[in-house]
Amino acid sequence: MTVETRVATPPSPTVAPTMTRLVAVVFLPFAGGYFLSYLFRSTNAVIAPQLTDQIGLTAADLGLLTSCYFLAFASFQLPLGLLLDRFGPRRVQSALLLSAALGAGLFAAGDSLVELAVARAFIGLGVSGGLMASFKAITLWFPKDRWPLVNGCFLAMGGLGAIAATAPLEAALEVTDWRGVFAGLAAVTVLVAAVIRFAVPERPATGGHGTFRQQVAGYRTVFGDRLFWRVAPLTVTTMTANLAIQGLWAGPWLRDVAGFDRAGVATYLFAIAAAMTAGFVATGAFADWCGRRGIGLIPVVGGLCAAFLLAQAAIAFELAPASLLPWLAFGLLANGAALAYPLLNRHFPLALAGRASTGLNTLAFFGAFAGQYLLGAAIDLWPPAEAGGYRPEAYRWAFGGLLALQAAGLLWYLLPGGTREPETAR
C-alpha cells in the first residue's frame, strides 16, 4: 500500500518578524483552544463537592461523569486525524469548539447525572482537537528540529488552563455557582472559535489528496509500526495517571488523606497546575537541549517517565501526606510521556502527522476514560469514612494499581532492541 508523502515546505521561521507573526496568528489562537480544553478537563476537581451534594453522586458516578469527557474525546480521535490531514487544523478546530460551547451551556442547565454526562460528552467532543490540531499546525508552520520546544511552550498554555481551574475557579465560585461558571465558559468558547476561524491564515493541509481508502490506509501504517507499539503502553498509562489524578482525584485525595479544607485543596491544586505548566516548558527545553547534544528523545522519555513514577509512589504510599513536594514533582514531570508525540511525528512522514498523533491520542484518552472511572469504582469498594469522604486505604490501593500498570509500561519500553531513534521523517 502506497501512502502519499507529498509535503508542503513551511516558510522559514528564522526571521524575527516572521516568527513573531507566527506566534500571534498561529500559536496564540490555537493555544486559546487548548487553554479551554484543560480548563474544562480540570473543573470537576474543584466543583466535585458541589456536584456530589446537589446531584447526589457516588464516587463511581463522579468518576463516570468526569470521564465522559475522555470517552467522547477518545472516540473522535481517529476521524479527527483524517480531518486534520485533509482539511487542515484551522477549519476543523474552529468547528469543533462550537460543540464544546454547546456542551458547556447544557452542563450549566443540567439537573441529573444523565444530563450532565451528555453535556460533558459534548464538551469532550468539542475540545478533542485542542492538542492534535495545534500539533498539526506546528508541523505545518514551524521547523522540525524545534518541534519539542514549540510543543512544550504550547502545552504550557494548557497548564495555564489547569491553573485557571484551581484557585481562580474557587474565587469565581464565591461570585457565582458552577452553573454560572459554565455559562460564561460557553460564551468564551464561541469567541475563541471565531478567532481561530477568522484570524489564523489558511495553509494547505498535507496528506489529504488521496481517496478515503488511501486516507484510512495511513492508519494501517501507523498502527502497524513497531516504534508506535513500543511507546504506546508507557504513554497511555502515564498520561492516564496524569489526566485521571490531576483532573479529578487529586482534589478528593488532598481532602481525605492529607486533611485539607476546601481552600487548602484549591491552593495545592493551584501549585500542582503551576508546576505542570513550568514542567511543559522545562520538558520541551530539556529535550531541545539534549537533541543539540546528540541525545535522542527515546532515553529522554524513559528517564522522565521513570522519575514521574517515583513521584507517584511517594503520593500513593503516603510517604509525606501533607507535603507539597511530591505533588510539585508530579506536576513538573507529568509531561514526559507527551514527548512521544514529536517522537512519532519525526518518525512518520509529514503527511501522516495528524494520524500518528491522533492514533496515539485515541489510546491515551480511552485509557484516561477507563482510569478515571475505574479509580472511582475501586475507591467505592471501601465503605465511606465516618467523617465523610473516602478512606485513605481506598486511595492507596487505587493509586497503587495505576502505578503498577505504568511500571509495566516502562519495562516494556526499556526492553533492549525495541526502539530505533528516528533521525528524520522518512
C-alpha positions as CSV (number, residue, x, y, z in Angstrom):
1,M,0.0,0.0,0.0
2,T,1.4,3.3,-1.0
3,V,0.9,6.3,1.2
4,E,1.2,9.7,-0.3
5,T,4.1,11.7,1.3
6,R,3.8,15.0,-0.6
7,V,4.9,17.6,1.9
8,A,4.4,21.4,1.8
9,T,7.5,23.3,2.8
10,P,6.9,25.6,5.7
11,P,8.1,29.2,5.5
12,S,11.5,29.9,7.1
13,P,10.9,31.0,10.7
14,T,14.4,32.4,11.1
15,V,13.5,36.0,10.5
16,A,12.3,37.5,13.8
17,P,9.2,39.4,12.4
18,T,8.0,36.2,10.7
19,M,8.3,34.2,13.9
20,T,6.6,37.0,15.8
21,R,3.7,36.8,13.3
22,L,3.5,33.0,13.6
23,V,3.2,33.3,17.3
24,A,0.5,35.9,17.0
25,V,-1.7,34.4,14.3
26,V,-1.0,30.6,14.7
27,F,0.4,29.8,18.1
28,L,-1.8,32.0,20.3
29,P,-5.2,31.3,18.7
30,F,-4.7,27.6,18.9
31,A,-3.3,28.0,22.4
32,G,-6.6,29.6,23.4
33,G,-8.5,26.5,22.4
34,Y,-6.0,24.2,24.3
35,F,-6.3,26.5,27.4
36,L,-10.1,25.9,27.3
37,S,-9.6,22.2,26.8
38,Y,-7.5,21.9,30.0
39,L,-9.8,24.2,31.9
40,F,-12.9,22.1,31.0
41,R,-10.9,18.9,31.8
42,S,-9.9,20.0,35.3
43,T,-13.0,21.9,36.6
44,N,-14.5,18.8,38.3
45,A,-11.6,18.5,40.7
46,V,-12.8,21.8,42.4
47,I,-16.6,21.6,41.9
48,A,-16.8,17.9,42.8
49,P,-18.2,18.6,46.4
50,Q,-20.9,20.8,45.0
51,L,-21.8,18.2,42.3
52,T,-21.8,15.4,44.9
53,D,-24.1,17.3,47.3
54,Q,-26.5,18.9,44.7
55,I,-26.9,16.0,42.3
56,G,-26.3,13.1,44.8
57,L,-23.3,11.3,43.2
58,T,-21.2,8.4,44.4
59,A,-17.5,8.2,43.8
60,A,-18.2,5.9,40.8
61,D,-20.8,8.3,39.5
62,L,-18.4,11.2,39.8
63,G,-15.7,9.3,38.0
64,L,-18.1,8.3,35.2
65,L,-19.4,11.8,34.8
66,T,-16.0,13.3,34.6
67,S,-14.7,10.6,32.3
68,C,-17.5,11.1,29.7
69,Y,-15.3,13.9,28.5
70,F,-12.5,11.4,27.8
71,L,-14.8,8.9,26.2
72,A,-16.1,11.4,23.6
73,F,-12.7,12.9,23.3
74,A,-11.1,9.5,22.5
75,S,-13.9,8.3,20.2
76,F,-13.3,11.2,17.8
77,Q,-9.5,10.9,17.6
78,L,-9.3,8.6,14.5
79,P,-11.8,10.7,12.5
80,L,-10.0,13.8,13.7
81,G,-6.7,12.6,12.3
82,L,-8.3,12.2,8.8
83,L,-10.0,15.6,9.0
84,L,-6.8,17.4,10.1
85,D,-4.7,15.8,7.4
86,R,-7.4,16.5,4.8
87,F,-8.9,19.9,5.7
88,G,-6.2,21.5,8.0
89,P,-6.4,22.5,11.7
90,R,-7.9,25.9,11.3
91,R,-11.3,24.8,9.9
92,V,-11.5,21.6,12.0
93,Q,-10.7,23.2,15.3
94,S,-13.0,26.3,14.9
95,A,-15.9,24.0,14.1
96,L,-15.3,21.6,16.9
97,L,-15.1,24.3,19.6
98,L,-18.8,25.1,18.9
99,S,-19.7,21.7,20.2
100,A,-17.7,22.5,23.4
101,A,-19.7,25.7,23.8
102,L,-23.0,23.8,23.4
103,G,-21.9,21.3,26.0
104,A,-20.9,24.0,28.4
105,G,-24.4,25.5,28.1
106,L,-26.0,22.2,28.6
107,F,-23.9,21.5,31.6
108,A,-24.9,24.8,33.1
109,A,-28.6,23.8,32.8
110,G,-28.2,20.1,33.8
111,D,-30.1,18.7,36.8
112,S,-29.3,14.9,36.6
113,L,-26.3,12.6,36.2
114,V,-27.5,11.7,32.6
115,E,-27.9,15.4,31.6
116,L,-24.6,16.3,33.0
117,A,-22.9,13.3,31.4
118,V,-24.3,14.1,27.9
119,A,-23.2,17.7,28.3
120,R,-19.7,16.6,29.4
121,A,-19.5,14.4,26.3
122,F,-20.3,17.3,24.1
123,I,-17.5,19.3,25.8
124,G,-15.1,16.4,25.3
125,L,-16.0,16.1,21.6
126,G,-15.6,19.9,21.2
127,V,-12.2,20.1,22.7
128,S,-11.0,16.8,21.2
129,G,-8.9,18.7,18.6
130,G,-7.3,21.2,21.1
131,L,-4.0,19.4,21.2
132,M,-3.9,17.5,18.0
133,A,-5.0,20.4,15.8
134,S,-2.3,22.5,17.4
135,F,0.4,19.8,16.9
136,K,-0.7,19.7,13.2
137,A,-0.4,23.4,12.9
138,I,3.0,23.3,14.5
139,T,4.2,20.7,12.0
140,L,2.8,22.8,9.1
141,W,4.4,26.1,10.2
142,F,7.4,25.5,12.5
143,P,10.8,23.8,11.7
144,K,11.0,20.2,12.6
145,D,14.1,20.5,14.9
146,R,12.2,22.9,17.1
147,W,9.0,20.9,17.5
148,P,9.8,19.6,21.0
149,L,10.4,23.1,22.3
150,V,7.4,24.7,20.5
151,N,5.2,21.8,21.7
152,G,6.4,22.3,25.2
153,C,5.6,26.0,25.1
154,F,2.2,25.2,23.7
155,L,1.5,22.6,26.3
156,A,2.2,25.3,28.9
157,M,-0.9,27.1,27.7
158,G,-2.9,24.0,28.7
159,G,-1.1,24.2,32.1
160,L,-2.4,27.8,32.4
161,G,-5.9,26.3,31.8
162,A,-5.3,23.8,34.6
163,I,-4.2,26.7,36.8
164,A,-7.4,28.6,36.0
165,A,-9.4,25.6,37.2
166,T,-7.9,25.8,40.7
167,A,-7.8,28.8,42.9
168,P,-9.2,31.2,40.2
169,L,-12.2,28.9,39.8
170,E,-12.6,28.7,43.5
171,A,-12.6,32.5,43.6
172,A,-15.2,32.6,40.8
173,L,-17.4,30.3,42.9
174,E,-17.6,32.9,45.5
175,V,-19.2,35.2,43.0
176,T,-21.4,32.7,41.2
177,D,-22.1,29.0,41.3
178,W,-20.8,26.2,39.0
179,R,-23.7,26.8,36.6
180,G,-22.7,30.5,36.1
181,V,-19.1,29.4,35.5
182,F,-20.1,27.1,32.7
183,A,-22.5,29.6,31.1
184,G,-19.5,32.0,31.0
185,L,-17.2,29.4,29.6
186,A,-19.8,28.7,26.8
187,A,-19.5,32.4,25.7
188,V,-15.7,32.4,25.8
189,T,-15.5,29.2,23.8
190,V,-17.6,30.7,21.0
191,L,-15.2,33.7,20.9
192,V,-12.1,31.5,20.7
193,A,-13.7,29.5,17.8
194,A,-14.3,32.8,15.9
195,V,-10.7,33.9,16.4
196,I,-9.3,30.6,15.1
197,R,-11.7,30.7,12.1
198,F,-11.0,34.3,11.1
199,A,-7.6,35.2,12.4
200,V,-5.5,32.1,11.6
201,P,-4.2,32.1,7.9
202,E,-5.1,29.2,5.7
203,R,-2.3,26.7,4.9
204,P,-2.8,23.8,2.5
205,A,-3.1,20.5,4.5
206,T,-0.8,17.6,3.7
207,G,-2.0,14.0,3.2
208,G,-5.5,15.0,2.1
209,H,-5.2,14.4,-1.6
210,G,-5.9,10.6,-1.8
211,T,-9.1,8.6,-1.7
212,F,-10.8,7.8,1.5
213,R,-9.4,4.3,1.4
214,Q,-5.9,5.7,1.0
215,Q,-6.5,8.0,3.9
216,V,-7.6,5.1,6.1
217,A,-4.6,3.1,4.9
218,G,-2.4,5.7,6.6
219,Y,-3.8,4.4,9.9
220,R,-2.7,1.0,8.9
221,T,0.8,2.3,8.5
222,V,0.7,4.0,11.9
223,F,-0.8,1.0,13.8
224,G,1.4,-1.5,12.1
225,D,4.6,0.4,13.2
226,R,7.0,-1.2,15.7
227,L,8.0,2.0,17.3
228,F,4.4,3.1,17.8
229,W,3.6,0.0,19.9
230,R,6.8,0.3,21.8
231,V,6.0,3.8,23.1
232,A,2.2,3.4,23.3
233,P,1.8,1.4,26.6
234,L,4.1,3.8,28.5
235,T,2.5,6.9,27.0
236,V,-1.0,5.6,27.6
237,T,-0.5,4.6,31.2
238,T,1.4,7.7,32.3
239,M,-1.0,10.0,30.6
240,T,-3.9,8.2,32.2
241,A,-2.4,8.7,35.6
242,N,-1.8,12.4,34.9
243,L,-5.2,13.1,33.4
244,A,-7.2,11.0,36.0
245,I,-5.4,12.2,39.1
246,Q,-4.7,15.8,38.3
247,G,-8.0,16.2,36.5
248,L,-10.2,14.8,39.3
249,W,-8.8,12.6,42.1
250,A,-6.1,14.9,43.4
251,G,-8.7,17.1,45.0
252,P,-10.5,14.4,46.9
253,W,-7.2,12.8,47.9
254,L,-6.0,16.1,49.4
255,R,-9.2,16.4,51.3
256,D,-9.5,12.8,52.6
257,V,-5.8,11.8,53.0
258,A,-3.9,15.0,53.6
259,G,-6.9,16.5,55.6
260,F,-7.1,19.9,53.9
261,D,-10.1,22.1,53.8
262,R,-11.6,23.5,50.6
263,A,-9.3,26.5,50.4
264,G,-6.3,24.3,51.2
265,V,-7.2,21.8,48.4
266,A,-7.6,24.7,45.9
267,T,-4.2,26.1,46.9
268,Y,-2.5,22.7,46.4
269,L,-4.2,22.2,43.1
270,F,-3.0,25.6,42.0
271,A,0.5,24.7,42.9
272,I,0.3,21.4,41.1
273,A,-1.0,23.1,38.0
274,A,1.7,25.8,38.2
275,A,4.4,23.1,38.4
276,M,2.8,21.3,35.5
277,T,2.9,24.5,33.4
278,A,6.5,25.0,34.2
279,G,7.1,21.3,33.5
280,F,5.7,21.7,30.0
281,V,8.2,24.4,29.1
282,A,11.1,22.7,31.0
283,T,10.5,19.4,29.4
284,G,10.4,20.8,25.9
285,A,13.6,22.9,26.6
286,F,15.3,19.9,28.2
287,A,14.5,17.7,25.1
288,D,15.7,20.5,22.8
289,W,19.0,20.8,24.8
290,C,19.5,17.1,24.7
291,G,18.8,17.0,21.0
292,R,21.5,19.6,20.3
293,R,24.0,17.4,22.1
294,G,23.1,14.2,20.3
295,I,20.8,12.7,22.9
296,G,17.6,11.4,21.3
297,L,14.0,11.5,22.6
298,I,14.0,7.8,23.3
299,P,16.2,8.0,26.5
300,V,14.7,11.4,27.5
301,V,11.1,10.0,27.5
302,G,12.2,6.9,29.5
303,G,14.1,8.9,32.1
304,L,11.3,11.5,32.6
305,C,8.6,8.8,32.9
306,A,10.7,6.8,35.5
307,A,11.0,10.0,37.6
308,F,7.3,10.6,37.3
309,L,6.6,7.1,38.7
310,L,8.8,7.8,41.7
311,A,6.8,11.0,42.5
312,Q,3.5,9.0,42.2
313,A,4.9,6.3,44.5
314,A,5.5,8.9,47.2
315,I,1.9,10.0,46.9
316,A,0.3,6.6,46.6
317,F,2.1,5.2,49.7
318,E,1.7,8.4,51.7
319,L,5.3,8.9,52.5
320,A,4.6,12.6,53.4
321,P,0.8,13.1,53.0
322,A,0.8,16.8,53.9
323,S,3.9,17.7,51.9
324,L,3.6,19.7,48.7
325,L,6.9,18.3,47.3
326,P,5.6,15.0,45.8
327,W,2.8,16.9,44.2
328,L,5.1,19.5,42.7
329,A,7.2,16.7,41.3
330,F,4.1,15.1,39.9
331,G,3.2,18.3,38.1
332,L,6.7,19.0,36.9
333,L,7.3,15.5,35.5
334,A,3.8,14.8,34.1
335,N,4.6,15.9,30.6
336,G,7.5,13.4,29.9
337,A,5.2,11.0,28.1
338,A,3.9,13.8,25.8
339,L,7.3,13.9,24.1
340,A,6.2,10.7,22.3
341,Y,4.2,12.9,20.0
342,P,7.1,14.8,18.4
343,L,9.0,11.4,18.5
344,L,6.3,9.8,16.3
345,N,5.9,12.9,14.2
346,R,9.6,12.7,13.3
347,H,9.3,9.0,12.7
348,F,6.4,9.2,10.2
349,P,6.1,11.3,7.0
350,L,4.6,14.7,7.5
351,A,1.5,13.6,5.5
352,L,0.8,11.2,8.4
353,A,1.5,13.6,11.2
354,G,-2.2,14.1,12.1
355,R,-3.0,10.4,12.1
356,A,0.1,9.4,14.0
357,S,-0.7,11.9,16.8
358,T,-4.4,11.1,16.9
359,G,-3.7,7.3,16.8
360,L,-1.7,7.6,20.0
361,N,-4.2,10.1,21.5
362,T,-7.0,7.6,20.9
363,L,-5.3,5.0,23.1
364,A,-4.3,7.6,25.7
365,F,-7.8,9.1,26.2
366,F,-9.6,5.8,26.2
367,G,-7.1,4.9,28.9
368,A,-7.9,8.2,30.7
369,F,-11.7,7.4,30.5
370,A,-11.1,3.9,31.9
371,G,-8.6,5.1,34.5
372,Q,-10.8,7.9,35.8
373,Y,-13.9,5.8,36.1
374,L,-12.1,2.7,37.5
375,L,-10.3,4.7,40.1
376,G,-13.7,5.8,41.4
377,A,-15.1,2.3,41.2
378,A,-12.0,1.0,43.1
379,I,-12.4,3.7,45.8
380,D,-16.1,2.7,46.2
381,L,-15.0,-0.8,47.1
382,W,-14.3,0.6,50.6
383,P,-17.1,2.0,52.8
384,P,-17.2,5.8,53.2
385,A,-15.2,7.3,56.0
386,E,-17.1,8.1,59.2
387,A,-16.3,11.8,58.8
388,G,-17.4,11.8,55.2
389,G,-15.3,11.4,52.0
390,Y,-13.4,8.3,51.2
391,R,-10.9,6.1,53.1
392,P,-7.2,6.6,52.7
393,E,-6.6,2.9,52.1
394,A,-9.0,3.1,49.2
395,Y,-6.8,5.7,47.5
396,R,-3.7,3.8,48.4
397,W,-4.9,0.7,46.6
398,A,-6.4,2.5,43.6
399,F,-3.4,4.8,43.0
400,G,-1.0,1.8,43.7
401,G,-2.7,-0.3,41.0
402,L,-2.4,2.5,38.4
403,L,1.3,2.9,39.4
404,A,1.9,-0.9,38.7
405,L,0.4,-0.5,35.2
406,Q,2.8,2.3,34.5
407,A,5.8,0.3,35.8
408,A,4.9,-2.5,33.4
409,G,4.7,0.0,30.5
410,L,8.1,1.4,31.4
411,L,9.6,-2.1,31.5
412,W,8.2,-2.8,28.0
413,Y,9.5,0.5,26.7
414,L,13.0,-0.2,28.1
415,L,13.3,-3.7,26.6
416,P,16.5,-3.8,24.5
417,G,16.3,-3.6,20.7
418,G,12.7,-2.4,20.8
419,T,13.2,1.1,19.6
420,R,15.2,2.9,17.0
421,E,15.7,6.6,17.2
422,P,14.1,8.3,14.1
423,E,16.5,10.9,12.8
424,T,14.2,12.4,10.1
425,A,10.8,11.8,8.7
426,R,11.1,9.1,6.1
